[in-house]
Amino acid sequence: MNPENAPDNPEEVKKQLPQRDELGVSRDYINVVFSAIGRYDALGAKGLIEYFQKNGALQTYEERFPSSEYRDVVTPENQEIISRIDEMVNSLNAKIPDLNEENAADFTEEVRQIVRFILKQRLANKENTK
């Protein structure tokens, strides 16, 4: 980019958060979380274990959408939600080294709890805006 044509505001060069919902949370993030659930549902415990061995930890929300690349990743309106999502994901990721066939179902249930949390926040927001 030509420096003479550079935007005055650095936020203008950042990408828009994809599929931002009414909470200010990207709907694309659920796809990241669902990839782990889908792996377990389709391939069972071994598939889930292989997924995490190959791909590593589940990305937190802020890792998936770094504020250096995206605008309005964390705002005053969504700060608590994003913080809770990242907290849940970090707790889950701490369990990956001990992931095995015996605890894969419990692990997947914790992944599902992240999805439920996001969906409950959306539902609560809709209820509050009626």
N, C-alpha and C positions, 0 to 999 in steps of 0.2 A: 504494500500500500504506500502510496506517495505521502510523505509526512505533511505536505501542504494540504492534502485532502483528508487527513486523519480527523476523525470525529473529536469534538471537544470533550465529550464525555466517554470515558473508557467503557462504560456500561453498554454503549451503542454497538460495540464490536462483539459483544458476547452473544451467544446463541440464546434464543428463546427456549424456555423450559418446555419440552414437548408435552402435549396433551395435559396441560395444567387444569386441574379441576377447581371446583368452587372453594376448596380449602387452600389452594395454592400448592397442591401436591401433584406431581406428575403421575398420570395414570400409567405411564410406561414402567414405573417402578414395580408395580404389581407383577408385570411380566418377568422381571428379574427374580422375584420371589417364587412365582409359579413355576419357573424352570426347575427348581429343586423338587417341588411337589410333583410335578409331572414326571420327573425322572423316577421318583419312588413309586408312583401309581402305575407307571408303565413297566418298570423293570425290577421293582422290589428293592429290598435292602441292598443287594449287591450293586444294582444300578445307581442308587443314591450314593453309596460309598465311592464307586468309580467316578461319579460326577464330581464330587468334592476333591478326590485325589487328583483329577485332571485339571479342574478349574480353580481349585483353592477355595478360599472363604467366600461367603456371600457378600456382595458389596453392600456397604451401608448406603443410605440415601445420598449422603454428601460425597461419598466416593463415586457413586454412579453419576451424579450431577455436580461436579466440582464448581464452586462459585467462581473459580478463575476462568471457566468456560461458559457458564450459564448465568443468565440474569435471574435475580429474585429466587434463588434456591431456598434460602432461609430468610423469612420475613417476620416481622413482629406477629403477624396473623398465624403463621404456620410453625413458628419456632418450637412450641411445646410438642406438636405432633412429630416434627422431624426429629427432635431430640429423643422422643420415646421410640420411634422407629429405629434409630441408630443404636439406642441402648439395647433394644430387643435383639437386633442383628448381631451386635458385639457379644452379647451373652450366648447366642446360638453359635457363633463362630468359635468361641472358647471351647465348645464341646466337640468340635470337628476332630481333633486329634484322638479322641476316645470313641469316635463313631464306629459302630460295628453292627452286625446283623441283629443282635439282641436289642439294641437301643435305637435302631433306625426308625421304627414306627413312632416312638416318643419324640425323636428329633424332628420328624416330619410334622408331627402335631404342633410343635413349637413354631415351625415355619408357617403353618396354617394360622396360628394365633397372630402372626404379624399381619397377614392378609385380613383377618377378622378385625383387628384393631383399626386398620385403615378404613375398611368398609363401615365399621361402626361410627367412626368419626364423620364420614360423609353423611350417614343417615342422621346422626345427631345434628349436623349442620343444616340439613334439609328441614328437620323438625323445627329448629330454631328460627328459620327464615320464613316459616309459613305465616 
